[in-house]
Amino acid sequence: MRLAFLSDLHGNIHALTAVKRFLQENPVDSVIVTGDLVGYGASPGPIIDFVRREGWPCGMGGSDARVAFSFQERSERKGVADQVLAWTRTNLTPDQLEFLRRLPTGGRVMTPLGRLRFFHGSPHNPEERLNLMAPDQELEAVAQQLGARVVVVGGTHIPFMRTVGETTFVDPGSVGLTLNHEPGADVAIVDASGRRPKVTLHKVPYDYHSAAFDIMAWSLPPVIADVIRNGRM
């Protein structure tokens, strides 16, 4: 059983299109998105339509929640992310906004190894973050609470995996805004067919110059274009 995990698409249709080609060349049984379809990138609507058309299971990310529910307490913030989220909100159709509102906080998959859990930040709050660098005992407690052999989370934009006891923790990185100092789209493939999960982390090349151009064409913050081109903040 091979599962592909995508996270933090962030409105980058150029990256997601390249990932789809990669997955056609490297077939999996299912593709799962851990959240943050929107935010930062210039194509939030096409990203939502793409994921809906593919029928990929998807969790809600923090950016998705902030766009979908337009939290009042965020309105006076002036950071780059908040500027783009405000722009994103005005560039989505009511149907696309409703899709974001209906996203679950995460999900579970039964594999030959046992239960796999996925979510963006924490099991019940997409705006929190599970610290995968925490001491072993903390992650062991999380694994026991979730009853999972594999836990997949997003939010850091940096591909990472770690095994603690009998549980493997995975962060796929980011499709649309990677931060591991190498431009490209991040994909994690989890093979749950053996006695232990086998995780491979992939960097998929794409036309990131076009993605950066789209940022500038929409007069979005230029720093986002720099991050897309360089893979670092």
matplotlib code that plots the C-alpha trace (Angstrom):
import matplotlib.pyplot as plt

x = [0.0, 1.7, 0.4, 1.5, 1.3, 1.2, 1.1, 1.2, 0.2, -0.3, -1.9, 1.0, -0.6, 2.7, 4.1, 1.0, 0.8, 4.4, 3.6, 0.6, 3.0, 5.5, 2.7, 1.7, 5.2, 5.4, 2.0, 0.5, -2.7, -3.9, -2.9, -3.7, -3.3, -2.6, -3.8, -3.0, -4.3, -4.3, -2.1, 1.0, 0.6, -1.3, -3.6, -5.8, -9.0, -7.3, -5.6, -9.0, -10.6, -7.6, -7.8, -11.6, -11.4, -8.8, -11.0, -8.0, -8.8, -7.7, -7.4, -7.7, -4.6, -4.3, -4.3, -7.4, -9.2, -8.2, -9.4, -12.6, -13.8, -12.3, -11.5, -12.2, -9.2, -6.9, -8.1, -5.6, -2.5, -0.3, 2.2, 2.9, 0.8, -2.2, -1.9, -2.0, -4.8, -7.0, -6.3, -7.0, -10.4, -11.5, -10.3, -12.3, -15.8, -18.5, -18.3, -14.6, -14.8, -17.5, -15.2, -12.5, -15.1, -16.1, -12.6, -12.0, -9.1, -7.6, -8.3, -7.2, -6.3, -6.1, -3.0, -1.5, 0.8, -2.1, -3.6, -2.2, -3.3, -2.9, -3.6, -2.0, -1.0, -2.4, -5.3, -7.9, -6.4, -4.9, -3.2, -1.2, 2.0, 3.2, 6.9, 8.6, 11.8, 10.3, 11.8, 11.0, 8.7, 6.5, 6.1, 5.5, 2.6, 1.2, 1.5, -0.2, -3.0, -3.6, -3.2, -1.2, 1.8, 2.3, 1.6, 1.8, 1.7, 2.4, 3.1, 6.9, 7.5, 10.6, 10.6, 11.3, 10.8, 11.5, 10.8, 10.1, 9.4, 6.9, 5.6, 7.0, 6.4, 6.5, 6.3, 6.0, 7.4, 5.7, 4.5, 4.1, 6.5, 9.4, 11.8, 14.6, 17.0, 16.2, 13.5, 11.0, 7.9, 8.1, 6.3, 6.4, 5.6, 4.8, 4.9, 2.9, 3.2, 6.0, 6.6, 7.7, 6.7, 9.2, 9.2, 10.8, 11.0, 11.1, 11.9, 10.0, 11.3, 8.9, 8.8, 9.3, 10.2, 6.7, 5.2, 7.4, 6.2, 2.6, 3.3, 4.7, 1.9, -0.7, 1.3, 1.6, 4.6, 7.8, 9.4, 7.1, 8.6, 12.1, 11.2, 9.7, 12.9, 15.4, 13.6, 14.4, 12.9]
y = [0.0, 3.2, 6.6, 10.0, 12.9, 16.5, 19.5, 23.3, 23.7, 27.4, 28.4, 27.3, 25.7, 25.3, 23.2, 21.1, 20.4, 19.1, 16.9, 15.4, 14.4, 13.0, 10.8, 9.6, 8.4, 7.0, 5.5, 5.3, 3.9, 7.2, 10.8, 12.7, 16.4, 17.5, 21.0, 24.6, 24.7, 28.5, 31.3, 32.9, 31.7, 33.5, 30.6, 29.7, 29.0, 26.8, 24.8, 24.2, 23.2, 20.9, 19.0, 18.7, 17.4, 14.7, 13.7, 13.7, 13.4, 16.7, 18.1, 21.8, 23.9, 27.1, 29.3, 27.5, 28.1, 31.8, 32.4, 30.3, 31.7, 35.3, 35.5, 39.0, 39.1, 38.7, 41.8, 44.3, 42.2, 43.5, 40.7, 39.2, 36.1, 38.2, 40.5, 37.5, 35.8, 38.9, 39.0, 35.2, 35.7, 38.2, 35.9, 32.8, 32.0, 31.3, 27.7, 27.5, 29.2, 26.7, 23.8, 25.2, 25.5, 21.9, 20.4, 18.2, 18.8, 15.6, 11.9, 8.3, 5.5, 1.8, 0.2, -3.3, -1.9, -0.4, 3.0, 6.1, 9.5, 12.8, 16.4, 19.8, 21.2, 19.1, 16.5, 19.1, 22.5, 23.3, 26.4, 24.5, 22.6, 19.2, 19.5, 16.6, 17.5, 17.0, 14.4, 10.8, 10.5, 13.3, 11.8, 8.4, 9.9, 11.4, 8.1, 6.3, 8.8, 8.6, 4.8, 5.2, 3.5, 6.5, 10.2, 12.7, 16.4, 19.6, 23.3, 23.5, 23.5, 21.4, 17.6, 15.5, 12.0, 10.4, 7.1, 6.9, 3.5, 1.8, 5.0, 6.9, 10.7, 12.4, 16.0, 16.0, 19.5, 21.9, 21.6, 25.3, 27.1, 24.8, 26.1, 23.5, 25.7, 24.0, 25.2, 22.6, 20.8, 18.4, 15.0, 12.2, 8.6, 6.1, 2.4, 0.7, -2.8, -4.3, -4.8, -1.2, 1.9, 2.9, 6.7, 8.4, 12.2, 13.6, 17.0, 17.5, 20.2, 22.7, 26.0, 28.1, 31.2, 31.2, 30.8, 33.8, 35.8, 35.2, 36.6, 39.8, 40.1, 40.1, 42.7, 40.3, 40.8, 40.3, 38.4, 35.4, 35.3, 35.3, 32.3, 30.4, 30.9, 30.2, 27.7, 29.7, 32.6]
z = [0.0, -1.2, -0.2, -1.4, 1.0, -0.1, 2.2, 2.1, -1.6, -0.9, -4.2, -6.4, -9.4, -11.3, -8.4, -8.1, -11.8, -11.7, -8.7, -10.6, -13.5, -11.0, -9.4, -12.9, -13.3, -9.8, -9.2, -5.7, -4.3, -2.9, -2.7, 0.6, 1.2, 4.8, 4.4, 3.5, -0.1, -0.1, 1.2, -0.4, -3.9, -6.8, -7.8, -4.8, -6.8, -9.4, -6.6, -4.9, -8.2, -8.9, -5.6, -5.9, -9.4, -8.4, -5.4, -3.0, 0.7, 2.3, 5.8, 6.8, 7.3, 9.3, 6.2, 4.9, 8.2, 8.3, 4.8, 5.1, 8.4, 8.1, 11.8, 13.0, 15.3, 12.4, 10.6, 12.0, 11.4, 8.7, 8.1, 4.6, 5.3, 6.4, 3.3, 1.0, 2.9, 2.6, -1.1, -1.3, 0.4, -2.3, -5.2, -4.2, -5.3, -2.6, -3.7, -3.2, 0.2, 1.2, 0.2, 2.6, 5.4, 5.0, 5.2, 8.2, 10.6, 9.5, 8.9, 9.3, 7.0, 7.9, 6.4, 6.6, 9.3, 11.4, 11.7, 10.0, 11.1, 9.2, 10.1, 9.5, 12.9, 15.7, 15.8, 16.6, 15.7, 12.2, 13.6, 16.2, 15.3, 16.4, 17.3, 15.6, 17.3, 20.8, 23.2, 22.5, 25.4, 24.2, 20.8, 22.2, 24.3, 21.1, 19.2, 22.1, 22.2, 18.5, 18.3, 15.1, 13.5, 11.2, 11.9, 9.0, 9.7, 7.9, 8.6, 8.7, 4.9, 5.5, 4.6, 7.7, 9.1, 12.4, 14.0, 17.7, 19.1, 16.8, 15.2, 12.3, 12.1, 8.7, 7.5, 3.7, 3.4, 1.1, -2.5, -3.0, -0.7, 0.4, 3.0, 2.9, 0.8, -2.5, -4.8, -6.0, -4.8, -1.8, -1.9, 0.7, -0.3, 2.5, 1.6, 4.3, 2.8, 4.9, 8.6, 9.0, 6.9, 4.3, 3.7, 0.8, 0.5, -3.0, -4.5, -7.7, -10.1, -11.6, -13.3, -10.2, -12.2, -13.6, -10.1, -8.9, -12.0, -11.0, -7.6, -9.1, -11.7, -9.0, -7.0, -4.0, -1.6, -3.6, -0.7, -1.6, -5.1, -3.6, -1.3, -4.2, -6.3, -3.4, -1.2, 2.0, 3.9]

ax = plt.figure().add_subplot(projection="3d")
ax.plot(x, y, z, "-o")
ax.set_aspect("equal")
plt.show()
